[in-house]
């Protein structure tokens, strides 16, 4: 895997990371022993910081690749576990470039994420909220960020800090899929609805006042129904309204 430096010829990812992280000049980068040193110095950063993986994420955008791999893995799991997936109301999901929030019930843990991501309308990439603690490890942080997940620190008292990444994603015309129940329940009914999605809508409306060029936000309720989630090869119904 290679990347192209704006200042010179193609170089490896390790070269690009070290050149930016340690601000090395072109002469040192041409040193035949540079790659070994840069890799060693880069590996040393794993023990106390995720900055290097963040830099790698900025140097080479891997989100389409990682998101596609995880989406296909989830789709394969849905295909293996369930006999059929019925999708309804696809016409309610707008095209690319429209800021969109999809809110869904959450009864089947990670399977819900796989079901919502599988064959999302118009092949749009949907992002999800994930608690900030999952981003502490540099490797999980790298995978989560590059698969479209947005970190949310639920302990934050400042709403701008809490929803900052989500607002930025929506401002770029992306899709967020949220589960307002906050966690997964085995009960076949909604037990609670938290106010995170409604706060996000209000904050985006405020941002639109400050930035009139932003497109209006589209809010889409969605429902996931498993005919019998405890039985192998049952069916899934996904409906947008």
N, C-alpha and C positions, 0 to 999 in steps of 0.2 A: 504494500500500500504506500502511495507516494503523494506528496503535496507539492505545490509550486509556490516558491517564495516570490513575493512581489519584487524583490531586489536582485533576484538571480535565478539560476537554473533550478531544476527539480531537486529536492532533497528528501530524505526519509522523515517519517513522523518524529523519530527521536531527534534528528537534527533540528527540525523546526521547533520542537519543544525546548530543547536546550538553548537554541539561539535566542529565543524570546525570553525564556525564564532567566537566563544568566547574561543576556545582552552581550553575546560574543560577537566579535567582528568577523568579517569574511575570511581573513587570513587564518584564524584559529579554526574556523569551520572546515577549512581544507586540510587540516592536520589529519593524517591517516589514523591516528589514535583517538581522534575526537569522538567517534561513535561509541567506543568502549567507555570513555570517561563520561560522556553525556548520559549514557544509559545508567551507569552506576550512580551518578549524581541525581538523576531523576528517580531511581528506585529508592534512594534515601529519603525522599520526601514523603513516601507513603506512610511513614510511621506517625506523622503528626499533622498532616494537612491533606485536603482534597484539592489544593490549588493546581497541582499538575494535571489531574484529570480534567479539571475545569478548563485548563489551557488547551489540552488536547481536544476537548469538545469544541472550543472556539477555533482551533486551528483547522480541524477537519470535521465538517458537519456529518455526523453519522446517524442523525435522527431518522431519515427515511429508511435506512438499512435496518437499524435496530427495531424500529416500530413495525416494519414490514415482517421481520422475522418473528417477533412476539405475536403479531396479529395472526400470522399463518399458523403458528403453534397453537394459539387459542382456538382458531377455526377448526383445526384438526381434532382438538379435544372435544369440541361441540359436536362435530361430525361423528366421532367415535361413541360419545355418550348418549346422544339423542337421535332418534330415528328421523325427525323432521324439525325444521325451524320455519315457522310461519311469520312473515314480516308484513306489517300493515301500516298504512299512513306514511309511506316513504315520501310522498309528495309534499308533506308539511316541512321537511328539512330543506332549508335554502341552499343555494349553490355556494361555491367557494367565494371567500372574501366577505361573507356576512357574519358578523359576530353572533355566535349562537351558544345558548346554554340548553342542554338537555338534562332534565331531572327525572330520575327513575327510582322505582322501589328497589329494595336490596335484600333479597331473601336467600341467596345462594352463594354468598361469599365471592371468591375469585371467578366462579363460573359466570356470575353476572357481568363482570368486566369482559370476559371472552365473548359472551353473547352479544353485548352492546357493540363491541369493536368489530365483530364479524360482519362483513358486508355492510358497513356503514354507508348510508346513502351518498351518492356522488363521489365515492372513494375518498371522502374527506378524512383527515387525520384528527381523531378526537383525543383530547387530553383529559386527565383525571386528577382529582385532588388526592394527595397522599400526605400523611402526617410527616412533619419535618424530621422526626427522629429517624425515619427510614433513610434519610439522606446523609447521615453522619459518616458512614463508611465510604471511602472514596470510590470503591468499585460499585457499590449499590447506587451511590449518588450519580455516577457516570451513566449507568444503565437506565436509571429512572428518568433522569433529565433528558436523555437522548431517545427515550421511548414516549416522550410527550407528557410525563407527569409533572404536576405543579406542586411544589412544597407549600404546606400550610402549617403555620405554627399556631396551634389553637390556644396556646398560653398567652399570645400577644394581646395586649389591651388596645393597641392602636389598629383600627380597621384598615388604614392605608397600608400598614406593614403587613397585616394579616392577608389582605387580598391583593397586594401589589403585583405579584407575578400573574395572577389571574386577570387583572385589569389590563396588563400589558399584552397578554395573549389575545384577549378579546379585542383590544384596540388594533391588532394586526389581522382581524377578521377570522380568527380561529374558532374551534368548537371546544367547549368544555362539557363533559358529561359528569354530573354530580349525583350523589346518592344522599338526599337530604336526611335520611334516617340516621346517618352518621356511622352506622355499623350494620352488620348483617344479622338478621333474625331468622329463626326457623319458622316462626309463625306465618301463616299465609295471609297476613293482613298488615297494614301499616300501624306500627305501635307508637311512633313519635315522628315529628317533623321538626328538624332544627332550622334555624333562620339564616344559615350561611348563604344560601342561594338568593334569598330576598335581599340581604344586605349587599351582595355583589351586584344585583340588578340596580339598586339605588345608587351605589357608588359609580357604576358605569354611566347611569343617567346624568350624574353630576359631572363626570368627565366630558360627556358630550356637550354639556353647556359650555365648558371651558374650551373644547375642541370641536366646533360645529362640523368639521369635515368628516368626523367619524360616522359610520353607518349606524342606523338604529339596531338595537339588540333584539334578537328573536329568542323567545323563551318557549321551549317545547316540552310538555309533559310526555313521559313515555312509561309504558307498563311492560313488565316481564312476568309471564305466567308459565309455570312448569306444570304440565298436566299431572305428573307424579314424579317429583324430583328424586324420590327414593328408589325409583324403579329404573333399571337399565333400559335404554332405548325408548324412553318416553319422548314427549314432544315439548318444544318451546314455542311460545307465542310472544312476539315482540311487536308492540304497537306504538306508533307516534301519533299524537293528537294535537 
